[in-house]
Each structure stands twice: as structure tokens, then as C-alpha cells.
Amino acid sequence: MNEEHTDDGVRLRDANIAAVLRELTSIRADMVDGIAVLRQRLDPIHPNYRDSARNLLHYLALRRRDLRPLQLRLASLGLSSLGRAESHVLATVDAVLEVLHRLEGHPWNPSTSQEKRIGFDDGKRLLAEHTNALLGPETSGRGVRIMVTMPSEAGEDYTLVHKLLNQGMDCMRINCAHDDAASWARMIEHLRRAEHSLGRSCRVVMDLGGPKLRTGPLEPGPAVVRIRPRRDVYGRVTAPARVWLTSEATPCPAPSPADASLPVSAAWLARLRTGETVRFTDARDSQRTFTIVDITDHGCWAEAIKTAYIVPGTVLCLDRKDFRGDEDRTPVGSLPPGENVIALQQGDLLIVTRDLKPGRAAVLDSAGGILTPATIGCSIPEVFDDVRSGESIWFDDGKIGGVVVKVEETQVLVRITQARVRGEKLRADKGINLPESPLQLGALTAKDLADLVFVAQHADVVELSFANTTQDVELLQQHLSRLGNRQPAIVLKIETRRGFQNLPDMLLTAMRMPRCGVMIARGDLAVECGFERLAEVQEEILWICEAAHVPVIWATQVLETLAREGMPSRAEITDAAMGHRAECVMLNKGPHVVSAVRVLDDILRRMQTHQTKKQAMLRELRLAHWLPPEPDTALEKCSDA
């Protein structure tokens, strides 16, 4: 009986081996045949990437079918499930096929195929070589590079650049959407000086702005200044509001930070004395006072302990016993208009116009009903030629979502479908995303082409924003070729659904140059693909790029709270650790960016001993030593008692 069970088990195993062998042999044939069909795509590839391009095509052929059932059967036989094959696809498949043939009792020799394959060590070596060429040599003890976006202050403050480089910055990123060529040159000058001082090298990466699809301007908001003292949780004033009073005729800026600056009559200003009280009725008809605390040659300082709203024409009156009429009064002069916003709720209608005429909030009737919907312009109105009814539209990094309900000659009508229950505020110059619309926007703008003159002369790497098609990549390559022999490397910023879908094709085009890379620009990408899909999408980008041996930059909101506020969230630490699977992690600017570089450096060093790409590194686990060899007798006695 036992022998019968054994025979059944052997027959089942043999049948499983035979089935797996047939399927994997078929997969290998597809991989090899796919290269033959696409061989013409390999001819323009730069020699540095020719083997990598072949491996990419092998990987794409492998992933055109659902491998999960096959993976389970391979695992049941104790064989590789192909789960870490990205950088050496054909070699992995051949290794499994060789074992399967041996299990069947006969050797396998694939020498009849002339298809060149990348060995297990070759894939790792090629990715390391390409990373070094693009991002510079690795820092001792940390393989993943750190890229830092420069604030405007880096053009004036050498010390900031020195600190960033000293803390571990490997790549200086300059965003061409901000500052100008003179400022960029000073940033690079500071970097070269810091490199010489510290004996470290750092690559210069310049990011072309690309076509920024944004909301247009809004009508000026009301000219009103809110003056508010600081209070504790009990509502008690902890610090009065500081108000700078200056001459309306010859205004002077406040010599130190002020909560408000009010232009007033010079004659009235000259009558002020320290300790005096100024009374007024604010815009809410509330009675308020200032106390004069300091008088200077250019103006006076006053303090307020109650919140007040000041508008042009608000009358300030000295509180004196010897009241002299108009001499003791002054109206507040002109005030700058405040920022305007459009308040939007789910169900609201928003009109997006094709011009940049200042937009405005909805006009309401006395009962709060909408008489005229809110309107706002668009920075690139021609995109609406590609928009159709029923397609989604998002504003302000996905904070506000809607559906296009009608496309007219001069405007597009949008029904708001996504907003917080309490509503959202839409401002000028906020991003617009149209993920379902086939936008015919080129990646290079007139400004980008002008900036390329400086970039080609000074940058080691140029980042192509909103890379969507092979034509975008080819156009950048052509312009760089015209600008001289000094060819910076190209990084494709994947930040749209279209760019993600065309990534393999764009990679084969980028690999015509000796150096290239990919940035996962997770901000716009999350809006375009859906926040719930971002994790899945960034995984696929990592896999495709590893198969092509192309370095990846993990970007957007990494340790953002730390860089901006000085303290990271727990989720940010985990996110930064996940970035270790890329070849570079990018930090954005912020007041505490130096601390962010230091923390990121520490995280990446620690993660290096635990994981490389998708493979867990089984270093000695200290936790494994912490189990007591024998039960604690004291605890046993307590339990018995």
C-alpha cells in the first residue's frame, strides 16, 4: 500500500516536472523570438546599453503572461520562482530549465541558440556601472545616492551647500522652473568650492520645467489686514500682535517681522508718543485699540492684544484728553489686495476658461444659492482641444477632483466630484491634471529650449519633465546634439499615465545615449494613475528599469515634513526606507533640509544591510539570539503559586 502511494507521488511529481518544462520552454522560445522580431530596435542602442536592451526585451516577453500558476509549481519543486529575474532574465530561465531537464533524467544544452544572455553577476555589474556613470561614485557604506533640490538661498549661501555636501549629498538638483541662470551659476560655483574643500564629488542635475498645466490668476481679494495676537490653548494672549505704522507718503518697510504694516498720515505719525493709546472701529464694527511701544525715525511700533480687521479708510484716533479734532485722526491708506480663493464643494459647477482673464468665485443670491458658477483660467488653454465630456480632471495635486460635463468653444464645464466634506479652496497657479485625456503636449517649451543653452554647458544630467513619448526623448537628444559635444545624461521624469505606459519604448530611445536614468515623480504620477495605484505603478517602474539596468531616482515628498518642519512622520521614515530599492533618493528643499540629508543617509546605510532591490539580505539577526535557552524558573514558580 505504501509502495502504491509512493508510485502515485512519483508519477504526480514527474507529470508536474513535464508540465513546467513544457511551459518554461515555450516562454523561452517567445523570449528569443521576440528579440528576432525587434532586432532593428537594438541597432541604434549605444554599446553601453546593448546587452541591457536585450535583457529588457527578454523581460517584457517574460511578463506578457500571468506567471503566478507557474511560480507556484516551481516553488513546489524547490526551484526558483523567477521572482528576482529582472537583471538577468534569460540566465534565470536557463538555470531553471537545466535543473528541470536533469530532474527528467537528461542534460540540457542550450548552445543551439545563438541568443546572448546576461549572467547573474553581469546584471548587477551593469546596473552598478550605469549608476556610477549617471550619478557618480557611491559614498562609502551607502550605495544609494542622495539628491537634494536647491533652494534659492543656495545661490547666495555657500555655507548651506557646504553643509549639504558634508552630510552626504551626492547630486545637486537645480530646478529650472525657479531662479535664473545667474543664480544657477552661483549654486554650481558654491558646489565646486565645497567639493574642493571636502574632497568629495557631486553631480549637477538640472530639471527642465516642462509644460506646466496650471490654473490662471484670480481677481484680487479684498484689501483687508487681519491683526491677531498669539494665544495659548486657553485663549490667553501670550504675545501681542506687532503693528508697524509708517508714512503713507514715504513708506518704509518694517525693520523686523511685523504682523501688519499700515500706511498713515506723516503729520499724524509725528504726533505719536510712546505709551499712547490709539482707538479705532475695525471692519467688523468692533472697538479696538493699539498701544504705541516704540518710535523711530522711519515709523512707529504698536501692539494689539485683540484681533482686529483693518481696511483702507479705517480711522485711527489718538486717545488724548486734549483732543484736537482732525489732527488726532488719520485714515489708513492703501493696502495690498489679499489672496483670492474659490471655495468648492462636491456637486459645484466650475467653469474653466480658455483665456487667462482673472477668475472669480461663484456669485450667490441672498439665500446662498449660486447665480453664476465660479470661473478660472488655464495656463495652456489648447489642451482642451483634446478633452472630451466624461473625462476626469484634477486640481492642486489631487485635492480637488471633477468630471468634464461639457466642452464649449471658449470654456469647459466641470462638475466637482471630489472634495472634503467641508469643501476645498482652489487658488491661482495650482496644477491641473487630465489623466484620461490624450493631450498632445510636447515635453519641451520655449523656456526649456532657452534654458538648455545653460544646461548643456554646466549640467552633468538633464531631467526631462513630463516625458510621455519617444518623440519627446528624441527631440531633447536632437537639441542637445546641436548645442555641442558636451552631452549631459538624460533622466526621464515619469509623472503621467501616458509616460508610464510608454516607459519601455522611451527607455529604448534614451539608451541610444551612453548614460540615462528614470525618475519616479510620485506627485503628479499619483494624481494621474490614482493614489491607490501608486504603490503598484512605482513597483512596475522599478522592475522595468532594473531589467534595463537603468538607474532609478525615487522622488517627491521624501521626508518632506522633516525638511519643512524639522520632525518626520513615521510613515515618512518607512517611505524613505522603501526608497532604498532605487539607485537614488531625492529630497526637496526646506528649512531643515540639512537634517533631512543626515537622517536619510542614516536610513539608507541601515537598509543596505537588509535589502538590495527585491532581494532580502540575510545578515546575522540579533533578535535571533534573544530567546532564552531555558524557561525562567522564577516565572515558573510564580505560575505554580
Residue, then its C-alpha position, 0 to 999 in steps of 0.5 A: m500500500n505504501e509502495e502504491h502511494t509512493d508510485d502515485g507521488v512519483r508519477l504526480r511529481d514527474a507529470n508536474i516536472a513535464a508540465v513546467l518544462r513544457e511551459l518554461t520552454s515555450i516562454r523561452a522560445d517567445m523570449v528569443d523570438g521576440i528579440a528576432v522580431l525587434r532586432q532593428r530596435l537594438d541597432p541604434i542602442h549605444p554599446n553601453y546599453r546593448d546587452s541591457a536592451r536585450n535583457l529588457l526585451h527578454y523581460l517584457a516577453l517574460r511578463r506578457r503572461d500571468l506567471r503566478p500558476l507557474q511560480l507556484r509549481l516551481a516553488s513546489l519543486g524547490l526551484s526558483s520562482l523567477g521572482r528576482a529575474e529582472s537583471h538577468v532574465l534569460a540566465t534565470v530561465d536557463a538555470v531553471l530549465e537545466v535543473l528541470h531537464r536533469l530532474e527528467g533524467h537528461p542534460w540540457n544544452p542550450s548552445t543551439s541558440q545563438e541568443k546572448r544572455i546576461g549572467f547573474d553577476d553581469g546584471k548587477r555589474l551593469l546596473a552598478e556601472h550605469t549608476n556610477a556613470l549617471l550619478g557618480p561614485e557611491t559614498s562609502g557604506r551607502g550605495v544609494r545616492i542622495m539628491v537634494t533640490m536647491p533652494s534659492e538661498a543656495g545661490e547666495d549661501y555657500t555655507l548651506v551647500h557646504k553643509l549639504l555636501n558634508q552630510g552626504m549629498d551626492c547630486m545637486r538638483i537645480n530646478c529650472a522652473h525657479d531662479d535664473a541662470a545667474s543664480w544657477a551659476r552661483m549654486i554650481e560655483h558654491l558646489r565646486r568650492a565645497e567639493h574642493s574643500l571636502g574632497r568629495s564629488c557631486r553631480v549637477v542635475m538640472d530639471l527642465g520645467g516642462p509644460k506646466l498645466r496650471t490654473g490662471p490668476l484670480e481677481p484680487g481679494p479684498a484689501v483687508v489686514r487681519i491683526r491677531p495676537r498669539r494665544d495659548v490653548y486657553g485663549r490667553v494672549t501670550a504675545p501681542a500682535r506687532v503693528w508697524l505704522t509708517s508714512e503713507a507718503t514715504p513708506c518704509p518697510a518694517p525693520s523686523p517681522a511685523d504682523a501688519s504694516l499700515p500706511v498713515s498720515a506723516a503729520w499724524l505719525a509725528r504726533l505719536r508718543t510712546g505709551e499712547t493709546v490709539r482707538f479705532t472701529d475695525a471692519r467688523d464694527s468692533q472697538r479696538t485699540f493699539t498701544i504705541v511701544d516704540i518710535t523711530d525715525h522711519g515709523c512707529w511700533a504698536e501692539a494689539i492684544k485683540t484681533a482686529y480687521i483693518v481696511p483702507g479708510t479705517v480711522l485711527c484716533l489718538d486717545r488724548k484728553d486734549f483732543r484736537g479734532d482732525e489732527d488726532r485722526t488719520p485714515v489708513g491708506s492703501l493696502p495690498p489686495g489679499e489672496n483670492v480663493i474659490a471655495l468648492q464643494q462636491g456637486d459645484l459647477l466650475i467653469v474653466t476658461r480658455d483665456l487667462k482673464p482673472g477668475r472669480a468665485a461663484v456669485l450667490d443670491s441672498a439665500g446662498g444659492i449660486l447665480t453664476p458658477a465660479t470661473i478660472g483660467c488655464s495656463i495652456p488653454e489648447v489642451f482642451d482641444d483634446v478633452r472630451s465630456g466624461e473625462s476626469i480632471w484634477f486640481d492642486d495635486g489631487k485635492i480637488g477632483g471633477v468630471v468634464v460635463k461639457v466642452e464649449e468653444t471658449q470654456v469647459l464645464v466641470r462638475i466637482t466630484q471630489a472634495r472634503v466634506r467641508g469643501e476645498k479652496l482652489r487658488a491661482d497657479k495650482g496644477i491641473n491634471l487630465p489623466e484620461s485625456p490624450l493631450q498632445l503636449g510636447a515635453l519641451t517649451a520655449k523656456d526649456l529650449a532657452d534654458l538648455v543653452f545653460v544646461a548643456q554647458h554646466a549640467d552633468v544630467v538633464e531631467l526631462s519633465f513630463a516625458n510621455t513619448t519617444q518623440d519627446v526623448e528624441l527631440l531633447q537628444q536632437h537639441l542637445s546634439r546641436l548645442g555641442n559635444r558636451q552631452p549631459a545624461i538624460v533622466l526621464k521624469i515619469e509623472t503621467r499615465r501616458g509616460f508610464q505606459n510608454l516607459p519601455d519604448m522611451l527607455l529604448t530611445a534614451m539608451r541610444m545615449p551612453r548614460c540615462g536614468v528614470m525618475i519616479a515623480r510620485g506627485d503628479l504620477a499619483v494624481e494621474c494613475g490614482f493614489e491607490r495605484l501608486a504603490e503598484v505603478q512605482e513597483e512596475i517602474l522599478w522592475i522595468c528599469e532594473a531589467a534595463h539596468v537603468p538607474v532609478i531616482w525615487a522622488t517627491q515628498v521624501l521626508e518632506t515634513l522633516a525638511r519643512e518642519g524639522m520632525p518626520s512622520r513615521a510613515e515618512i521614515t518607512d517611505a524613505a526606507m522603501g526608497h532604498r530599492a532605487e539607485c537614488v533618493m531625492l529630497n526637496k528643499g526646506p528649512h531643515v533640509v540639512s537634517a533631512v540629508r543626515v537622517l536619510d543617509d542614516i536610513l539608507r546605510r541601515m537598509q543596505t544591510h537588509q535589502t538590495k532591490k527585491q532581494a532580502m539580505l540575510r545578515e546575522l539577526r540579533l533578535a535571533h539570539w534573544l530567546p532564552p535557552e531555558p524557561d525562567t524558573a522564577l516565572e515558573k514558580c510564580s505560575d505554580a503559586 
